[in-house]
Amino acid sequence: MQLIRRSLHIKLMMSAMLVIAIIMAFSVYILYLGHTEEQAQKASTRMQENLSKLFSSKQPDPHAITDLASITPDAIDPNLDTLICRSDGELSWSSLHMPEVITIKGTICQDLMKYLGGLDQDYFFKLHTIKNGESYFIYSLRFLRNHGDGPTTYYVVMVDSAKRYQAQTREYLYQCIRQALLAYCLLGALLLLTSFWSLSSLRTMARQINEIRAGQRESLSSDYERELLPLTESVNQLLENERQQTLRYQHALNDLAHSLKTRLALIQITAQEFKLGHPVHDNINEQITTMDQIIQYQLRRAVTGRKRLASKGTEPVPLIEKLLASLAKVYRHKKLQTHFQFDDDVFFHGEQGDLMEMMGNLLDNACKFAISEVRVQVRRKGSGLLILVEDDGPGIAPGKSEQIFQRGVRADSSPGQGIGLAVVTEIVHSYGGDIRVDESPLGGARFQLTVP
């Protein structure tokens, strides 16, 4: 069902094939009814011809006879059970061959008169099914004979088994069904080809959108059907608005970066003038360089997007060691014990700035909330990485284990904007990874990052 809901081609095929199936079923039913009516008409015509033979056969003068026993049976259809009954239920003449009719010969006229006498019809024809399931065509004609003492009403009744006709109609039905199924399959194949051709514009649009995402084109072409032109024009307008907005962001960020770089340069010059000594001077230069790298990284990330950055990957161990050393100086008043464990040949297949942003936020949170110990592990997981950051702090409340990854949500009441973990989550998800938090064996929180 998921595949059906997500495929326009399958939806079109199934809806069209359903409509065709309904139309074909209705057509087969109409043809079957028409053929059944045709077969019944043939049976009626056959009985009428037999009736003509019956009355044209050699017989005495009507005013002189007392019964109809002298009608010659050879003059009628031998395959039809024919009998002449008086209106009082007496059998006047018969030519029977079906065993089931011969068996009830003595009472058949009485049974027929109970039914035919109440109809008050000169002509009657019907397909009748008896209790045992057998069906028969019944034909009746009422006529009068005058034998000198007044007119007498007679009924000519012909009975024919419907087995042969039903077999023909069933065979015709099966033939229609076979032909309909064959036509249905041919129409399905033709519909598959035509729908594939009809949806070619949507496939072209999808391909062009992928080219836009890859930076190979700027907008969708205008060579589409008029039904799709409003959509393509809206997408192109949206892309143009996005480019203009990105350009405004770029200008604003360039201005911000220029202002920050100028202030950093002034700080560096001021530190040199105060002659703070080589250790302090080197530390300030290192932090200024790191800040400059962060500014450049955030600038590139905001403008171009993470997937457009060309990256050859980075070694995570030296970067994490450098971050731990910097945070140890920031939180030296807490005298934290840091433990760093890692597998050999671990490698991060991504941008160095992304790894620094993720680990910087996680390690800063761990050092901020830790009481005395922080533990970091970098393990290989297939071709990717598993990174664990643990502390022995108060941990995360169970109700906030999912909320803390949302932008603007904080796990504590300390000042800040609550965007650090949201940024980490965005970066991890951009690489197709996963981040989660649970309770650490140390007693605090444990963040698990899985990055392909």
C-alpha positions as CSV (number, residue, x, y, z in Angstrom):
1,M,0.0,0.0,0.0
2,Q,2.9,2.4,0.7
3,L,4.1,1.9,-2.8
4,I,0.7,2.7,-4.3
5,R,0.3,5.9,-2.2
6,R,3.8,7.1,-3.3
7,S,3.5,6.3,-7.0
8,L,1.4,8.5,-9.3
9,H,2.0,6.1,-12.2
10,I,0.6,3.2,-10.2
11,K,-2.4,5.2,-9.1
12,L,-3.2,6.2,-12.7
13,M,-2.8,2.7,-13.9
14,M,-5.0,1.2,-11.2
15,S,-7.8,3.7,-11.5
16,A,-7.8,3.4,-15.3
17,M,-7.7,-0.4,-15.2
18,L,-10.5,-0.4,-12.6
19,V,-12.7,1.7,-14.9
20,I,-11.9,-0.5,-17.9
21,A,-12.7,-3.6,-15.8
22,I,-16.1,-2.2,-14.8
23,I,-16.9,-1.3,-18.4
24,M,-15.9,-4.7,-19.7
25,A,-17.8,-6.6,-17.1
26,F,-20.9,-4.6,-17.9
27,S,-20.4,-5.2,-21.6
28,V,-20.0,-8.9,-21.1
29,Y,-23.1,-9.0,-19.0
30,I,-25.1,-7.1,-21.7
31,L,-23.8,-9.4,-24.4
32,Y,-24.7,-12.4,-22.3
33,L,-28.3,-11.1,-21.8
34,G,-28.6,-10.4,-25.5
35,H,-27.4,-13.9,-26.4
36,T,-29.8,-15.5,-23.8
37,E,-32.7,-13.5,-25.3
38,E,-31.6,-14.6,-28.8
39,Q,-31.5,-18.2,-27.8
40,A,-35.0,-17.9,-26.2
41,Q,-36.3,-16.3,-29.3
42,K,-34.9,-19.2,-31.4
43,A,-36.7,-21.6,-29.1
44,S,-39.9,-19.7,-29.5
45,T,-39.6,-19.6,-33.3
46,R,-38.9,-23.3,-33.3
47,M,-42.1,-24.0,-31.3
48,Q,-44.1,-21.7,-33.6
49,E,-42.9,-23.6,-36.6
50,N,-43.9,-26.8,-34.9
51,L,-47.3,-25.4,-34.2
52,S,-47.8,-24.6,-37.9
53,K,-46.9,-28.2,-38.8
54,L,-49.3,-29.5,-36.1
55,F,-52.3,-27.6,-37.5
56,S,-51.4,-28.3,-41.2
57,S,-51.2,-32.0,-40.6
58,K,-53.9,-34.4,-41.8
59,Q,-57.0,-34.3,-39.6
60,P,-60.8,-34.8,-40.0
61,D,-63.2,-32.0,-40.5
62,P,-63.4,-29.9,-37.4
63,H,-67.2,-30.0,-37.2
64,A,-67.2,-33.8,-37.4
65,I,-64.6,-34.9,-35.0
66,T,-65.0,-35.6,-31.3
67,D,-61.3,-35.6,-30.4
68,L,-57.9,-34.7,-31.9
69,A,-56.4,-38.2,-31.7
70,S,-56.1,-38.5,-35.5
71,I,-53.3,-35.8,-35.8
72,T,-50.3,-37.5,-37.4
73,P,-47.2,-37.3,-35.0
74,D,-44.8,-37.6,-38.0
75,A,-45.8,-34.2,-39.2
76,I,-44.3,-32.4,-36.1
77,D,-40.8,-31.9,-34.6
78,P,-40.0,-35.2,-32.9
79,N,-37.7,-33.5,-30.4
80,L,-40.5,-31.4,-28.9
81,D,-42.9,-32.9,-26.4
82,T,-46.2,-31.7,-27.7
83,L,-49.7,-32.3,-26.2
84,I,-53.2,-30.9,-26.5
85,C,-55.2,-30.5,-23.4
86,R,-58.8,-29.5,-22.9
87,S,-59.6,-26.8,-20.5
88,D,-61.1,-29.3,-18.1
89,G,-57.7,-31.0,-17.7
90,E,-58.3,-33.9,-20.1
91,L,-55.5,-35.0,-22.4
92,S,-56.7,-35.0,-26.0
93,W,-53.5,-35.8,-27.9
94,S,-49.7,-36.1,-27.1
95,S,-46.4,-36.8,-28.6
96,L,-43.9,-37.2,-25.8
97,H,-40.3,-38.4,-25.6
98,M,-38.8,-36.9,-22.4
99,P,-38.9,-39.5,-19.6
100,E,-39.7,-36.9,-16.9
101,V,-42.7,-35.7,-19.0
102,I,-43.9,-39.2,-19.9
103,T,-43.9,-40.1,-16.1
104,I,-46.5,-37.4,-15.3
105,K,-48.5,-37.9,-18.5
106,G,-51.6,-38.8,-16.6
107,T,-51.8,-35.6,-14.6
108,I,-49.8,-33.1,-16.7
109,C,-52.9,-31.6,-18.3
110,Q,-54.5,-31.0,-14.9
111,D,-51.4,-29.4,-13.6
112,L,-51.0,-27.2,-16.7
113,M,-54.7,-26.1,-16.6
114,K,-54.3,-24.9,-13.0
115,Y,-51.6,-22.5,-14.2
116,L,-52.6,-21.7,-17.8
117,G,-56.3,-21.4,-17.1
118,G,-55.8,-18.6,-14.7
119,L,-53.6,-16.5,-17.1
120,D,-56.4,-15.9,-19.6
121,Q,-53.9,-15.6,-22.4
122,D,-54.2,-17.0,-25.9
123,Y,-50.4,-17.1,-26.3
124,F,-47.8,-18.0,-23.7
125,F,-44.0,-18.6,-23.8
126,K,-41.7,-18.9,-20.8
127,L,-38.5,-20.4,-19.5
128,H,-39.6,-22.3,-16.4
129,T,-37.4,-23.9,-13.7
130,I,-38.9,-26.6,-11.6
131,K,-37.9,-27.6,-8.0
132,N,-35.2,-30.1,-9.0
133,G,-33.3,-27.3,-10.8
134,E,-34.2,-28.4,-14.4
135,S,-35.3,-25.7,-16.8
136,Y,-37.8,-26.0,-19.7
137,F,-39.2,-23.8,-22.4
138,I,-43.0,-23.9,-22.3
139,Y,-45.1,-22.8,-25.2
140,S,-48.9,-22.6,-25.1
141,L,-51.6,-21.6,-27.6
142,R,-55.3,-21.5,-26.8
143,F,-57.9,-22.3,-29.4
144,L,-61.6,-23.3,-29.7
145,R,-63.2,-26.3,-31.4
146,N,-66.9,-26.7,-32.0
147,H,-68.1,-30.4,-31.9
148,G,-71.7,-29.7,-32.3
149,D,-72.6,-29.2,-28.6
150,G,-70.9,-25.9,-28.2
151,P,-67.3,-24.6,-28.4
152,T,-64.6,-26.5,-26.5
153,T,-61.4,-24.7,-25.3
154,Y,-58.1,-26.5,-26.1
155,Y,-54.5,-25.7,-25.2
156,V,-51.6,-26.8,-27.4
157,V,-48.6,-27.1,-25.1
158,M,-45.0,-27.7,-26.2
159,V,-42.3,-28.5,-23.7
160,D,-38.6,-28.5,-24.6
161,S,-35.6,-29.0,-22.3
162,A,-33.4,-25.9,-21.9
163,K,-30.2,-27.9,-21.3
164,R,-28.9,-27.4,-24.8
165,Y,-29.7,-23.7,-24.8
166,Q,-28.2,-23.2,-21.4
167,A,-25.0,-25.0,-22.4
168,Q,-24.7,-22.7,-25.5
169,T,-25.3,-19.6,-23.4
170,R,-22.6,-20.7,-20.9
171,E,-20.2,-21.4,-23.6
172,Y,-20.9,-18.0,-25.1
173,L,-20.4,-16.4,-21.7
174,Y,-17.0,-18.2,-21.2
175,Q,-16.0,-17.1,-24.7
176,C,-16.9,-13.5,-23.9
177,I,-15.0,-13.7,-20.7
178,R,-11.9,-15.1,-22.4
179,Q,-12.0,-12.4,-25.1
180,A,-12.6,-9.7,-22.5
181,L,-9.6,-10.9,-20.4
182,L,-7.4,-10.9,-23.5
183,A,-8.6,-7.4,-24.5
184,Y,-8.1,-6.3,-20.9
185,C,-4.5,-7.4,-20.9
186,L,-3.9,-5.8,-24.3
187,L,-5.4,-2.5,-23.1
188,G,-3.4,-2.7,-19.9
189,A,-0.2,-3.0,-21.8
190,L,-1.2,-0.1,-24.1
191,L,-2.2,1.9,-21.1
192,L,1.1,1.2,-19.4
193,L,2.9,2.6,-22.5
194,T,0.7,5.6,-22.9
195,S,0.8,6.5,-19.2
196,F,4.5,6.2,-19.2
197,W,4.7,8.6,-22.1
198,S,2.1,10.9,-20.5
199,L,4.2,11.2,-17.3
200,S,7.5,11.8,-19.2
201,S,7.2,15.6,-18.4
202,L,7.1,14.9,-14.7
203,R,10.2,12.7,-15.0
204,T,11.9,15.5,-16.9
205,M,10.9,18.0,-14.2
206,A,12.3,15.7,-11.5
207,R,15.5,15.3,-13.4
208,Q,15.8,19.1,-13.8
209,I,15.2,19.6,-10.1
210,N,18.0,17.2,-9.3
211,E,20.2,19.2,-11.7
212,I,19.3,22.4,-9.9
213,R,20.1,20.7,-6.5
214,A,23.4,19.6,-7.9
215,G,24.1,23.2,-9.2
216,Q,24.1,22.2,-12.9
217,R,21.2,24.5,-13.9
218,E,19.5,27.6,-12.5
219,S,15.8,27.0,-13.2
220,L,13.3,24.7,-14.8
221,S,12.8,25.0,-18.5
222,S,9.6,26.4,-20.0
223,D,9.1,23.6,-22.5
224,Y,6.2,21.9,-20.6
225,E,2.5,21.3,-21.3
226,R,0.2,24.2,-20.4
227,E,-1.2,22.3,-17.4
228,L,2.3,22.2,-15.9
229,L,3.4,25.7,-16.7
230,P,1.8,27.2,-13.5
231,L,3.8,24.7,-11.5
232,T,7.1,25.3,-13.3
233,E,6.7,29.1,-13.1
234,S,6.0,28.9,-9.4
235,V,9.1,26.7,-8.8
236,N,11.2,29.1,-10.9
237,Q,9.9,32.1,-8.9
238,L,10.6,30.3,-5.7
239,L,14.2,29.5,-6.8
240,E,14.7,33.2,-7.8
241,N,13.4,34.4,-4.4
242,E,15.7,31.9,-2.7
243,R,18.7,33.2,-4.7
244,Q,17.9,36.8,-3.8
245,Q,17.5,35.9,-0.2
246,T,20.8,34.0,-0.2
247,L,22.5,36.9,-1.8
248,R,21.1,39.2,0.9
249,Y,22.3,36.7,3.6
250,Q,25.7,36.6,1.9
251,H,26.1,40.4,1.9
252,A,25.0,40.6,5.5
253,L,27.3,37.8,6.6
254,N,30.2,39.3,4.6
255,D,29.7,42.6,6.4
256,L,29.5,40.8,9.8
257,A,32.6,38.7,9.0
258,H,34.5,41.8,8.0
259,S,33.5,43.6,11.2
260,L,34.5,40.6,13.3
261,K,37.8,40.1,11.5
262,T,38.7,43.7,12.1
263,R,38.0,43.4,15.8
264,L,40.0,40.2,16.0
265,A,42.9,41.9,14.4
266,L,42.7,44.8,16.9
267,I,42.6,42.3,19.8
268,Q,45.7,40.5,18.3
269,I,47.6,43.8,17.9
270,T,46.6,44.9,21.5
271,A,47.8,41.6,22.9
272,Q,51.2,42.2,21.2
273,E,51.5,45.7,22.6
274,F,50.9,44.6,26.1
275,K,53.7,42.0,25.9
276,L,51.8,39.4,27.9
277,G,54.5,36.7,27.4
278,H,54.8,33.9,24.9
279,P,52.4,31.4,26.6
280,V,49.6,33.9,27.0
281,H,50.3,35.5,23.6
282,D,50.3,32.1,21.9
283,N,47.1,31.1,23.6
284,I,45.4,34.3,22.5
285,N,46.6,33.8,19.0
286,E,45.3,30.3,18.9
287,Q,41.9,31.3,20.1
288,I,41.8,34.2,17.6
289,T,42.7,31.8,14.8
290,T,40.1,29.3,15.9
291,M,37.4,32.1,16.0
292,D,38.4,33.2,12.5
293,Q,38.1,29.6,11.3
294,I,34.7,29.4,12.9
295,I,33.5,32.6,11.3
296,Q,34.7,31.4,7.8
297,Y,33.1,28.0,8.3
298,Q,29.7,29.5,9.4
299,L,29.9,31.9,6.5
300,R,30.3,29.1,4.0
301,R,27.7,26.9,5.6
302,A,25.1,29.6,5.7
303,V,25.6,30.6,2.0
304,T,26.4,27.4,0.2
305,G,24.9,24.7,2.3
306,R,26.7,21.7,3.8
307,K,26.2,19.3,0.9
308,R,27.8,21.7,-1.5
309,L,31.0,21.9,0.5
310,A,34.0,20.1,-0.9
311,S,35.5,18.0,1.9
312,K,38.2,15.4,2.0
313,G,37.4,14.3,5.5
314,T,39.4,14.9,8.7
315,E,41.1,13.1,11.6
316,P,38.8,13.3,14.6
317,V,41.4,12.4,17.3
318,P,43.7,15.5,17.1
319,L,40.7,17.8,16.8
320,I,39.0,16.3,19.9
321,E,42.2,16.4,21.9
322,K,42.6,20.1,21.0
323,L,39.1,20.8,22.1
324,L,39.5,19.0,25.4
325,A,42.7,20.9,26.1
326,S,40.9,24.2,25.4
327,L,37.9,23.3,27.6
328,A,40.2,22.2,30.4
329,K,41.6,25.7,30.6
330,V,38.1,27.2,30.5
331,Y,36.8,24.9,33.2
332,R,40.0,24.6,35.2
333,H,38.2,25.7,38.3
334,K,36.2,22.5,38.3
335,K,39.4,20.3,38.1
336,L,37.7,17.8,35.7
337,Q,39.1,14.4,34.9
338,T,38.8,13.8,31.1
339,H,39.2,10.3,29.6
340,F,39.5,10.0,25.9
341,Q,39.4,6.6,24.2
342,F,39.5,5.9,20.5
343,D,40.1,3.2,18.0
344,D,43.0,3.2,15.6
345,D,42.4,4.6,12.1
346,V,39.1,6.4,12.9
347,F,38.2,8.9,10.3
348,F,35.4,11.4,9.8
349,H,34.1,11.6,6.2
350,G,33.0,15.2,6.3
351,E,33.9,18.8,6.9
352,Q,36.3,19.6,9.6
353,G,34.2,22.6,10.7
354,D,31.2,20.3,11.0
355,L,33.1,18.0,13.4
356,M,34.4,20.9,15.4
357,E,30.9,22.4,15.7
358,M,29.4,19.1,16.8
359,M,32.2,18.1,19.3
360,G,32.6,21.7,20.5
361,N,28.9,21.9,21.6
362,L,28.8,18.4,23.1
363,L,32.1,18.7,25.0
364,D,31.2,22.2,26.2
365,N,27.9,20.9,27.6
366,A,29.6,17.9,29.2
367,C,32.2,20.1,30.9
368,K,29.5,22.6,32.0
369,F,27.3,20.0,33.7
370,A,30.0,17.5,34.9
371,I,30.8,17.3,38.5
372,S,34.3,15.7,38.3
373,E,34.5,13.5,35.2
374,V,34.0,13.6,31.4
375,R,34.5,10.6,29.2
376,V,34.8,10.6,25.3
377,Q,34.9,7.6,23.1
378,V,35.4,7.4,19.3
379,R,34.8,4.0,17.8
380,R,34.5,2.6,14.3
381,K,31.0,1.5,13.3
382,G,31.2,-0.1,9.9
383,S,32.6,2.6,7.6
384,G,31.4,5.3,9.9
385,L,31.9,6.6,13.4
386,L,30.3,6.1,16.8
387,I,31.0,9.0,19.2
388,L,30.1,8.8,22.9
389,V,30.3,11.9,25.2
390,E,29.5,11.2,28.9
391,D,29.5,13.1,32.1
392,D,28.7,12.5,35.8
393,G,26.4,15.5,36.1
394,P,22.7,15.7,36.9
395,G,21.7,14.1,33.5
396,I,18.7,14.8,31.4
397,A,15.1,14.5,32.7
398,P,13.3,11.7,30.9
399,G,10.6,14.1,29.6
400,K,13.2,16.3,27.9
401,S,15.3,13.6,26.1
402,E,13.7,14.5,22.8
403,Q,12.9,18.1,23.4
404,I,16.5,19.2,24.0
405,F,17.4,18.6,20.3
406,Q,14.8,21.2,19.3
407,R,16.0,24.8,18.6
408,G,15.3,27.1,21.6
409,V,14.9,24.4,24.2
410,R,17.3,24.1,27.1
411,A,17.8,21.3,29.6
412,D,18.4,23.8,32.4
413,S,17.7,27.3,33.4
414,S,21.1,28.8,32.7
415,P,21.3,31.7,30.3
416,G,21.6,31.0,26.6
417,Q,19.6,30.6,23.4
418,G,19.3,26.8,23.5
419,I,20.6,26.2,19.9
420,G,23.8,24.2,20.5
421,L,22.2,20.8,20.5
422,A,19.9,21.8,17.7
423,V,22.9,22.8,15.5
424,V,24.5,19.4,16.4
425,T,21.3,17.6,15.4
426,E,21.1,19.5,12.1
427,I,24.7,18.7,11.2
428,V,24.3,15.0,12.1
429,H,21.1,14.6,10.1
430,S,22.7,16.3,7.1
431,Y,25.2,13.5,7.0
432,G,22.4,10.9,7.3
433,G,23.5,10.1,10.9
434,D,21.6,9.8,14.2
435,I,21.9,11.4,17.7
436,R,20.3,10.2,20.9
437,V,20.7,10.8,24.7
438,D,20.3,8.4,27.6
439,E,21.7,7.8,31.1
440,S,25.4,7.3,31.4
441,P,27.0,4.7,33.7
442,L,28.8,7.7,35.3
443,G,25.4,9.0,36.5
444,G,24.9,11.9,34.1
445,A,24.0,12.1,30.4
446,R,25.4,10.1,27.5
447,F,25.2,11.4,24.0
448,Q,25.6,8.9,21.2
449,L,26.4,10.1,17.7
450,T,26.4,7.8,14.7
451,V,27.8,9.3,11.5
452,P,28.2,7.3,8.3
